[in-house]
Amino acid sequence: MAQIGTRPDRGFQLVDGEWLRQLANGNNLSFANGITAKASGNQTTAVVLSANPNLIEVDTVASTHDSVALPFAAAGSVRMIFNNGAQSLDIWASPNTNPLTGTTDVINKTTNGTAYTITTGQAVIFFCAKNGVWAANKTA
């Protein structure tokens, strides 16, 4: 889907009303690319993804099990992650206590310390309908 309207730059300025309306309607999602996964990372050393972008491309995954960690699972959150690296990517739930639940987050009802792995060229959609719980659905 193409961006509709003009995305604002950083700093104070007038915002394109059509861009803002489309953002509120679920279009014009924020994105991040050029991310490098933590080499041989584990849950506590993984690169923590920002809570802001919805569309994320991890471009550098140099060795198997390089890793990133999701932000806290807050109801209504959606993250789409694409592994554009050369190896499989481990994705972890945050190792820290979620302030919304007082417990650690989970992915697909597994324990907090279990990585969710996607292969090179694969994408996954993480969505959160309940605080503390990420649900994941990956592409073929």
Phi, psi and omega in degrees: 000135180279152176291140180248126183086189183249121179290134180287151172277179178289154177099177182283134180186169173286142180255137177299116183300322180292320177299315181295319178297317179294324176299316179294334180271008177093005176261179177054046180295150177284157185215160174214139176219176182077017182281138176252121178290153179289123180298130181048035183288159172234187186300320184277341180253358182299153175292120181278123180285144179296150179284350186273304188288142177269325182254119187232129175243119176267110187268336181241108173228089191278329180228155181303137178074019166298153193218158171227161178235141179286155171288176178304142179279109178244131183311132181096354181280144176222133175228130176246122185240132178243130178269102179260012181274184184268349184226175177294147183245129174267132178241127184248151166287158179302136179281350184269161179290126179289123182295343180279336185239338184078008177227176176274154181285162175228159173242123179050042175064019175272176177289159182301327184271022180251125180282149172255121188251136172234147181276172178298138181079005182256152178237158178218143174252122174255131176223153185232111177262347181218132180312133176090353185233112172269134171253142185232143177220115183258159179283166180291000000 
